[in-house]
Amino acid sequence: MDRFVEFQLSSVPQEQANLLRDRLASLPFAPERPTHAEIFSGSDGSLWVGEYPGPEAEIPPGRRLAPRRWMVFGADGLLRERVETPVGFRPMALADGLVWGVYYDDLGVESVRAYLVAQ
């Protein structure tokens, strides 16, 4: 926990460090974490299962999202592939061969993006 806090504090300006230190100290940390965090399905019956990024993925607010790894299962239940979504992209829906989501740029500005899903 101490290493995590110090790592997080190293990425913010000094004037924000005390506030962030208090916020981090109030976070509950479980000894074990879930394996997966998000699951969503496509109109073709595919299923995307996202790895759990940990609570640090949301701290500090406005930080760009790290790449996420996903297992993609076909409608038959078999693992089709493993994919990684780009930095700053949060997938939200699958439709018509595209993965739709919100993209956050370096300044935290949101935009909608869609990426072609390999078939």
Residue pairs with C-beta under 8 A, 6 or more apart in sequence:
1 29
4 24
4 56
5 21
5 24
5 25
8 20
8 24
8 56
8 59
8 60
9 17
9 20
9 21
9 24
11 60
11 63
12 20
12 60
16 60
20 59
20 60
23 59
24 59
27 55
27 59
29 55
33 52
33 54
34 52
35 51
35 52
36 49
36 50
36 51
36 52
37 50
37 51
37 52
37 53
38 48
38 49
38 50
38 91
39 47
39 48
39 49
39 50
40 47
40 48
40 91
40 92
40 93
40 94
41 47
41 48
41 94
42 48
42 94
42 95
42 117
43 94
43 95
43 96
44 75
44 94
45 74
45 75
46 72
46 73
46 74
46 75
46 80
46 94
47 72
47 73
48 70
48 71
48 72
48 73
48 91
48 94
48 99
49 70
49 71
49 72
49 73
50 68
50 69
50 70
50 91
51 68
51 69
51 70
53 66
53 68
57 65
57 66
62 108
64 87
64 88
64 104
64 105
64 106
64 108
65 87
65 88
65 89
65 90
65 104
66 87
67 84
67 85
67 86
67 87
68 84
68 85
68 91
69 82
69 83
69 84
70 82
70 83
70 84
70 85
70 91
71 79
71 82
72 79
72 80
72 81
72 82
72 83
73 79
73 80
74 80
81 118
83 118
85 91
85 99
85 101
85 115
86 103
86 115
88 103
88 104
88 105
89 101
89 102
89 103
89 104
89 113
89 115
90 101
90 102
90 103
90 104
91 99
91 100
91 101
92 100
92 101
92 102
93 99
93 100
93 101
94 100
94 117
97 116
97 117
97 119
98 114
98 115
98 116
98 117
99 114
99 115
99 117
100 112
100 113
100 114
101 112
101 113
101 114
102 110
102 111
102 112
102 113
103 110
103 111
103 112
103 113
104 110
105 111
